[in-house]
Amino acid sequence: MPRYDYRCRACGSTFEVSRPMSASADTAPCPQGHADTVKLLSTVAVTGGATAPRPTSGGGGCCGGGCCG
């Protein structure tokens, strides 16, 4: 279930709420009881076991080391 970050405008605390995506636009009261909260934009962490293949040719740079002098 997705987690959404909120900040309370009254006391300044930040908190998370886990809820379904269908309820993502719903308001969330502050744990201290305040109602004036705002949903924050948060970064997404993506984890996994896949890695990008490494180039086999030497060099690098702007064109993979093949044509740059």
N, C-alpha and C positions, 0 to 999 in steps of 0.2 A: 504494500500500500504506500502511495507517495506521502512524503512529509513536506509540509509547507511551513516556512518561517514567517513569523509575525513580530511586530514591535508595538509596544503599547505607547501611545502618545502621552498618556497621563503620567506614567512612572518611568518610562524609558527602557523597561526590561524587554528582552527578546525571548521568544519561545517557539517551540515546534508543535505542530498538530499533524497527526497522521489521520488521513481521511481519503475516501475514494476520489478519483478524478472528477466524478460527477458532482462532487460537493466542493470543488476547488475555489469557487467564487463566493462561498458562504463566509460570513464573518466569524471571527473567533474571539471570544472574550479572553482577556488577560488572566493568568492564574491568580493575580491579586484582586480580581473582581471588576476591573475597569473594562468598559465597553468600547472605548475609542482606540481601536487597533488598526494597523495597516499591514497588508501582506507584503513581504519583502521579495525581491528578486534574488534567487540563490543560484549558485553554480551547481553544475551537475557533475558528479564524479562517476566515470564509467570505468569499470574494471573488467578484466578478462584475461584469458591465457594466451590470446593470439598476439603474435608479434609481426611486424612488417619485415619482409625479406630484406636482407642486406645486399647491396650491389656487389657483384663479383668483380667488376673492373676496378682498377685503381683510380685514384683521383677523387673528384667530387666537384663541388662548386655549382655553377649555374647550369651546366648541361651534363652533369654526370662524369665529367673528366674526359669526354671523348673528343670535343672539338675546341675547347678553350685553350689558349696558348699561354 
